Amino acid sequence: MTCLTFIIPIRHQENASNWDMLISNLKQTIKSISAQTSDDWKCVLVANHGARLPELPQRFDVCWVDFPKNEFHLKGTIDKEKFYDAIRFDKGMRILSGLLHAGDSKYFMFVDDDDFIHRDLTQYVYDNQGGNGWYIGDGLVWSDGGRELIKHSNFHLYCGTSHIIRAELLMLPTNIEDADVEYVKNMFGSHIKIKNELDISGHPLENLPFDGAIYRIGHSDSHSKSNGIIKNYFFTKKVWEHPKQIFKNLLRLRFVNKRTRIDYFGTSY
């Protein structure tokens, strides 16, 4: 049985404004996962039939699906809650499909197709297996293509790549047709709700004791249409209304270096 399985949901190809960019980012995420210091892992990508994917290395598999495109995938085109509900449903169903496809695994982690994970994640899970799992309380945020990183608290409420969960706690249906839609949206489609769902069920996750992932922001094809670090953390109305926050953000500022590239990007250059 595999110790840790990563599930990467990939949006419908017609919901991507720039598929070449999506693939370029996905390749970097694949390189990040491939750099794990332990070999006790596998990864399942979930994509629609007909989607063009990069060549995949060993331990990667594809779960092909036939879900329709999400008509409400662009932020600002509809009511905010309807937008997030549509995202949660589409992402949740893709992740559930990947989970059912993956087979036996002790733990699962959901990874967005443009993020990065720490190379020691699998080894840490292997060394500490038996518990409910972990959430990433502190992580890093990176401006796409830039040198700046910033440490972000409550990372699990900010980034989808932030939970490692013991398989039995996911309460998977035998097939996708039997899935409870609200459960799928809350447990698989929303990183904001996962920890709370498990707290309520009496199976709380532990805080991962290191910066487990990097959230990439500031690229044009993201669902959230996020800005880069400088604008997000130093030039917003909310920040300028609380000047002390600027100083706090400066203390959390980091820069990409060789250690970052080795630990998260799967490269030393």
Order of alpha helices (4+ residues) and beta strands (2+ residues): beta-alpha-beta-beta-alpha-beta-beta-alpha-beta-beta-beta-beta-alpha-beta-beta-alpha-alpha-alpha-beta
